[in-house]
Amino acid sequence: MSAPFPPPGTGVPSPHTSFSAGPRGLVVAAPAKLNLYLEVLGKRPDGFHELETLMVGLNLYDTLEVRPRADGEFHLTCDDPTLSTGPDNLVVKAATHLRLRAGNPSLGTDLHLTKRIPTQAGLAGGSSDAAAALLALNRVWGLNLSRAALALVAADVGSDVAFFLSLPAGWCTGRGEHVAPEPPGTGFPVVLVLPPVGLSTPAVFRQLHVPASPRSGDPVRAAFRAGDATALGAALFNRLEEPAFALAPEVERVYRRLAALNPVGCLMSGSGSAVFAVCRDPHDAARVAAGVRAAAPPDEPPSHVLVARTLTPDPA
């Protein structure tokens, strides 16, 4: 991670807000996500897993600057030197797939990505960056594609990309690419903890034992819609926690320290390694954040701790 967590609510744009970046250019905010529920239903013939998951955006953002080119070239730069900027980057993949959809090989772009969402943390920063690229390039290339058309492109780019076209929350099925917008009752304060280790999504899935009887997501959806933090905390669930904790015991240790502070609920997001606590109110979140910082052993590499909030719909 090349930049510290930005302070939520202080100069941070709302999800996918765009700002002018010179003639015909845009800067777009790309939020992180949390999984409040994640169940694995089985292995698919294409090698992916069939999922059900409730995802919600979080006020932690990357930013993507986009300018059009007329020579068909894609140039991506990033402030994180460890991140690939080649064809395997999801932003470049998004631009490539969108140009194919447009059928115009002369469309090109200069892109600059500022990373704040950590990688290998289960926060889908790369997928959000790809969605931001689709939205921005749809505008600067003058394509005027609908969100439904962009969602079809997003599904070809990556499993989580389509979710970020349906913020602030969505019920995602298939391999994650089928998204039904989920109406949130309210935003929830959360404490996000990033352990000093990342986790590979394929490695976590390789350790997974698919359950014979999947857990229902109805309780977490009902609590989320009602804005009931206590009920939501009791309903949090992630099938990938067990294999992730087996691969990275330090993630489980951070989770246990967080849970011992008695927030309304704790969970690992996605395939990890980030863990989070849902809290009763901002004061409770501040207490939990201070407690988890104080509980860290002095001989253990420090975790990043952030007080944040789940996203809510923009005011009409």
GIMO-V11828 format. One record per backbone hydrogen bond with DSSP energy under -1.0 kcal/mol. CO is the residue of the C=O (numbers start at 1). NH is the residue of the N-H. If there is no record, write none. Layout:
CO|NH / CO|NH
This chain:
7|10 / 14|17 / 17|29 / 19|27 / 22|25 / 25|21 / 26|66 / 27|19 / 28|64 / 29|16 / 30|62 / 32|58 / 34|56 / 36|237 / 37|54 / 38|239 / 39|52 / 42|50 / 44|47 / 48|44 / 50|41 / 52|39 / 53|172 / 54|36 / 55|170 / 56|34 / 57|311 / 58|60 / 60|32 / 62|30 / 63|114 / 64|28 / 65|112 / 66|26 / 67|110 / 69|108 / 73|109 / 75|111 / 77|113 / 80|83 / 86|89 / 89|93 / 90|94 / 91|95 / 92|96 / 93|97 / 94|98 / 95|99 / 96|100 / 97|101 / 98|102 / 99|103 / 99|104 / 104|107 / 106|72 / 108|69 / 109|75 / 110|67 / 111|77 / 112|65 / 113|79 / 114|63 / 120|199 / 121|274 / 123|33 / 124|128 / 125|129 / 126|130 / 127|131 / 128|132 / 129|133 / 130|134 / 131|135 / 132|136 / 133|137 / 134|138 / 135|139 / 136|140 / 137|141 / 138|143 / 138|144 / 139|142 / 146|150 / 147|151 / 148|152 / 149|153 / 150|154 / 151|155 / 154|158 / 162|165 / 163|166 / 168|57 / 169|182 / 170|55 / 171|180 / 172|53 / 173|176 / 173|178 / 174|51 / 178|173 / 180|171 / 188|310 / 189|279 / 190|308 / 191|277 / 192|306 / 193|275 / 194|304 / 195|197 / 200|204 / 201|205 / 202|206 / 205|208 / 217|221 / 218|222 / 219|223 / 220|224 / 221|225 / 222|226 / 223|228 / 224|185 / 228|232 / 229|233 / 230|234 / 231|235 / 237|38 / 238|241 / 240|244 / 241|245 / 242|246 / 243|247 / 244|248 / 248|251 / 248|252 / 249|253 / 250|254 / 251|255 / 252|256 / 253|257 / 254|258 / 255|259 / 256|260 / 258|261 / 259|262 / 265|278 / 267|276 / 269|272 / 274|269 / 275|193 / 276|267 / 277|191 / 278|264 / 278|265 / 281|285 / 282|286 / 283|287 / 284|288 / 285|289 / 286|290 / 287|291 / 288|292 / 289|293 / 290|294 / 291|295 / 297|300 / 304|194 / 306|192 / 308|190 / 309|59
